[in-house]
Amino acid sequence: MVSNKRDTNRLSMSCCPNTPYLSIYLSIYLSIYLSIYLSISSFSNNLSLPISRTAAALSIYLYIYIYNLHEEKRIQPLPKHQDFEHQQRLILQTKSVSLQRENSLPHPSRLKGNIGKSILRLDLPKNSLLSRTADLNGYRMHGSVFSDMVKRTKASNNTKVNNFKEEKRDLQNFHNSTDSFSLHGKDNALHTEEFQIGLNSTEAKLVKRTGMDTYSSRKKTWKHKHEELKFPSQQDVAGNMVPKRRMVIPVTFQNVTEYKNILTSVLKEHLNIILFELSSNYHNSMSKADLSSYQQSSISNKYPLATGSQHQYPNCNCGLSSKMIQVRKDGKNKKTPRTSSSPLTPLRLHSSKLCDGNSINIYLRHCHIMFYCESLFVRQSPWEKKNRKYQQQFECKKQKDRLYIRLSFKDSSGCYSKDDLWIISKNLNFEPSATFIARSVFYGPNSNSEIQIEPLAGYFPSNWNTDTVCHAILAGNVSTELSCLMNLQEHVTISSSPIISSLLHRKYMTTQWTRMMPGFKTPFQCQKLPKYSSHELASLAEKYVTFWKLNSGQAKALKNVASLLDSCESDNSPIILIHGVFGSGKSYLLAIIVLYLLDVIEVHQAMKSAAYSIKDEKILISSTTNVAVDRILLYLLEFGCSEFIRVGSVKKIAKPILPFSVHATSTDNHNLKELQEMLKEENLSKIEKQYVRKSIEMHKLGINKKKLHAVKVVGVTCASCSFTCLEKMNFPIALLDECSQMTEPASLLPLARFGCEKLLLVGDPMQLDPTIQGSEAENEDGLEQSLFDRLLKMGHESVLLQRQYRCHPAISHIANTLFYGRQLEDGIKEKDRPKLVHELPTLCFYDVSEGKEICESSGSFYNTEETGFVISIILALLSCGVEPTSIGVIALYKSQTYQINKKLLESWQPQDNKFLKGKSMKSIQVSTVDAFQGGERDVIILSCVRTSHTGFVNNNKRMNVALTRARNHLFIIGKCSNLCTDETWSKVIQICQDSPNSFQSAKQAKIKLQDLCSHALMTVDGEEEKSVGTKKKKHTEMALC
C-alpha cells in the first residue's frame, strides 16, 4: 500500500503537466543549498568532521530520495483529445483503490530505457467498485484485444457487489489473444480482491508517460523464459494433492505471439507439476526421518582430493564411499577381500537417526529420490583453467563464469544425460530463497565428479559464492521440454518458417498476408513458377499410381501432393493430412511420395539456368521415433534410391542405414569407437557386420558430412533436429510420420527450425495420444492434443488410407467394427495369413476366471494366474516350431511385463527343453501397449490383468493399438465377468463368442496346451530315434561292405 504522504506528493507533482522537470530542479536546488548550509554551519560552530560528513551525506540522500520518488510516482493523465480509434485500450478505474507498481528490475532511469517486467497490482477492498470510464492512474495499456473487453463489459460507478462477481468472472475467463497482457483473478473472497496485469510477451509494451520519455519492455532471452519454474516449499506441498494439467490449447490463434505464449505456458505447467510431485515426495520422506544428530561435514573432510592426498577406495555400485571387507558367504570366495558399502535397510533407516550425508543419501535413494547430500557449488572463471591460451581482454569479458556442482558421489554414467533437471539448495529444507533450478550442460560428470550446469530459475550470483556446500536433487531428464521451449522462442516466426501462419488459422494466409503485402510470394513459391504445369504434375502422379500399383486412398494422397506443388493454385492449403490406419502402408506411401518429389525437383533443375540456385529444394523426413524414420529410408533403399543422409545416434540407427548416416551426438572419435565396439557384438549377422564396416570406412573419409548439404533428402528424428550439423539448412518440404503420437511443441522442432513451407502430416488419431510422463491432465485438449488432431478440428480434411495389409480378416474385423465405423477394407485374404499352429485358433479369448489382480506400491497391477497361462502359450508355440521373433506379448500394466519376463526366465531351460536350444529369450518382445505402438508380430498374446475394475483397460485408443498388432494369431487373456462390465470389451467378447472355437476357458485350454507340448516332444523324440536308427543301419552296412 502507498502512504498518504506519497499520494500527496504524487498528486502535487502530476498537477503540473506543462513543467515536467520543475520539481526535479527544485529538489536539486534545495538539496545543494541544504548541503552547503550544513557544511558551513558545522565548521563555523567548530563541529567535528564526522558530523559535517554526515550532514553532507544526508543532503545527498535527500536529493536521491526526492528524485526517485518523483520518477516513480509522477504520472500524467492521458490527453483527452487523443484519438483512440486506431489504438484500443483497456481503461480501468477504481474507487478507494491503491496502485502499487512492482518491478523485477531496477528503476527505468538506471536501465537506459528498459523497464523489464512490470506488474500493476490492484488491491480492491470489500465492496469496491470497478468501472472503465477513466484512466488507470496514468498507466496506458496497448493491445488490440482489449477492444473486445471494452465492448463486452460496461459498468458504472453504481456497480453492486453481486454484479462485481460477474465482472470478476469475465476477467478471470478472459485471456488476451495477443498475450500482450494477461489478466488473472487470484482471491475468491470478496474481502481482498486482487488482479494482476502482467507483461508476458516480447512484443507488448507498457507505456508510462513521464514527460517525453517512453519506456518499452526488455526482450527476454531463453534464460528468462524459465523464470516461472519453481520448486515448491514444504508449506506449499503439505496436505496438497499433486495437481493435474488444466491448460487447454485452443483450435485457432490470432497471431504468433499468442501461439508461442500458450504453448510455452503448457510446457511450463507440465514441468512445474513434475517439480511439485518431486517436492512432495522429498518433504514427505524427510518428515519421517530423524535429523537431530545430523552435522554437516566440512569441505576438507568431504573433498579430500581438493585439500589433501587422502587415500580412498573406489565407490560402491550404489555410488557411496566403500570400505574393505571380507566375503562371509561359504564358497570359493570366502574370506576374499573386496570393497563394499554398508547400506542400511529402509526399516533401519526409518528407525535410526540420519547422522551424516551418506545415510541421508541411502535413505532418500530407497525413497526413489536421486539425492546428493553435501555436494559443492563451484564457480569457475575463464581464467582459472590451466594451460589456457592467451586471449584479449575484451574477448575474455564476454565469457561468463562456468557453474559446476561437484557431486558427493558419482553414479554410473547411464544415470546422467544432457538437459537433466537439477534442484540445488543450501539447506535440507530447500527453502525457495536458498534454492535454484538448473539444467546440465553436458552428458555427465567429469573426472572430478563435477557437472556443469546452467541456471534456469531462482539463481542470483550474489547469493552463491564458490565452494558453497549444497544439496542437489536430480529430477530427471527434460531435454525434449527444454528443446521445445528454446525452439518456441528462437525459431517459431512467420519470417523464418512460413508454414507457421497456416498452423494458426486456416484462412490466416489469405487474410493476413494478402492484406499486408498484396502479391507477396515466398522464395519457394517463386521457384515453383517455371515448374510443371497442373497437367504435367497430375500426369506424373498418374504414372506413379500405375507403376507402383497404389490403391485408391494412396492414389488420392499422391494427387493431393501434386496439387500441393501446383504454383497456379494460390488458394491451395500448404498442409496435407493423411489418416493412415494400422497396416495401411504409410511408410511405403511416404517413400513413393519422396521419389515423386525428387522427380519434380530433378525436372525443375534441368529447366533452370546454371546461374539459378537450387540448394534450398530439399525434403525432410522426420518422426518421433528412429524406427519410423528408418522404415521410410529402408523403402527408399529397396526402391534403388540411396541419395539421402540419416542424421542421428549410432546405436539407434538401423544397420542397413548406417553407411548413409552422419553421427552428430558427440565427437568423431567417440562415434568411431562406438562403431568398432558394435562389430564385437555376438548377435550381429554377417550382413549387418558388413554394414558396420562400410559405415566405419565412410566415417573415416568424412564422405557423408560432405554430402549432407548436397543431398535432397535428409532423415532425422524430432529430438535430433538441434544437432549442429543441421544448422542453417532449409527444407521447404517436410514429411512428418506418426504425427498423432507427438506433442505439438515437439512437432514444431523440425518445422520451425528449417523454414518449412509445405507440410505433409501422417498419423492415426484413433490410436494412442502422445505419452506425457510426470503429469496427468484434466482434459484431452492440453499437451496430449497433437498437431494432427488440432488441424482436424480446425477444418482440414484428411485422406483416409482405408485398406489394411497386416491383420488376418478375422482380427481386423474387431477394430473395423468398433473404432473405424466399418470403413476399412482388407488388402489380404485368409490364405495370406495361415495358421502357424493348426491346433490353435486365429482369434481366441481365454477366460481366466480364477485370476486375481495385485496392486504394487507404484500403483501398477499384475496377475499371477494370467502370467502362468501366458507362459503356457509361449512354450506351446515354441514346441510347435514358431520362432521367438514371431511372438509378442502385450500387457496393459508395466508390473505384469516384469512378472512375465521373470517367469519366462525361470522357464527358459534349454538343457531340459529341446525346443529352446539355440533360441534367444530376448527375441520375444514383452512390453506395454505404449511401447508396442507401431510394431507388429505374427502372434500377439494380450494380457488384460484386471479382475475387479477395468481401469484404463477401457480406453478405446489403447484397445485399438493392442488389438491390431497381430498378423496371424491374436490371443486375449482376461477375466470375462469383469471385462463385460465395459461396453466396448463386451462387444469384443461377443465377437469372439460368435466365432467357432474363439472363446475358451483358460483352465481347459491349459490342459490342451500341455498335451500339445507333450505330443510335439514325442514327435521330436520319435524322429530323433528314427534318424539315429537310420544312421546305425548305414554304419552297419558300410562295415559289412
Secondary structure, DSSP 4 states (H G I P E B T S, - for coil): ---HHHHHHHHHHHT-TT-TTHHHHHHHHHHHHHHHHHHHHHHHTT--HHHHHHHHHHHHHHHHHHHHHHHHH--PPPPTTS--SSS-B---EESS-EEEEEESSS-GGGTTTB--SEEEEEEEETT--EE-SS-BTTEEEB-TTHHHHHHH----TT--HHHHHHHHHHHHH---TT-SEEEEE---SSSEEEEEEEE-SSS--EEE-BTTB--BPPPP-TTGGGTT-----HHHHTT-PPP-B-----S--SSHHHHHHHHHHHHHHHHHHHHHHHHHHHHHHHHTSB-TT--PPPHHHH-HHHH-----PPPPTTSS--EEEE--SSSTTTT-EEEE--PPPHHHHHHSB--SHHHHHHHHHHTT-EEEEEEEEEEE-TTSSTTPPP--HHHHHHSPPEEEEE-SS---GGG--TTEEEEEESSTT--GGGEEEEEESSSS--TTSEEEEEEEES--GGG--TTEEEEEEEEEE-HHHHHHHHHHHHT--TTT-THHHHHH-TTHIIIIIHHHSTT---HHHHHHTTS--HHHHHHHHHHHHHHTT--HHHHHHHHHHHHHT-TT-TT--SEEEEEE-TTS-HHHHHHHHHHHHHHHHHHHHHHS-TTS--TT--EEEEESSHHHHHHHHHHHHHTT---EEEEE-GGGS-GGGGGGEEE-SS-HHHHHHHHHHHTT-TT--HHHHHHHHHHHHHHHHTHHHHHTTT-SEEEEEGGGTT-GGGTT---SEEEEESGGGS-HHHHHHHHHHTT--EEEEEE-TTSPPPP--S--BSSSSSTT--HHHHHHHHT--EEEE-EE-SS-HHHHHHHHHHTSTT--EESS-GGGS--SSTTS-SEEEEE-TT--EEE-TTS-EEEHHHHHHHHHHHHHHHHTT--GGGEEEEESSHHHHHHHHHHHHHH--TTT-GGGTT--GGGSEEEEHHHHTT--EEEEEEE---SS--GGGG-HHHHHHHTTSEEEEEEEEE-HHHHTTSHHHHHHHHHHHHSTT-EEEHHHHHHHHHHHHHHHHHHHHHHHHHHHHHHHHHHHHHHH-
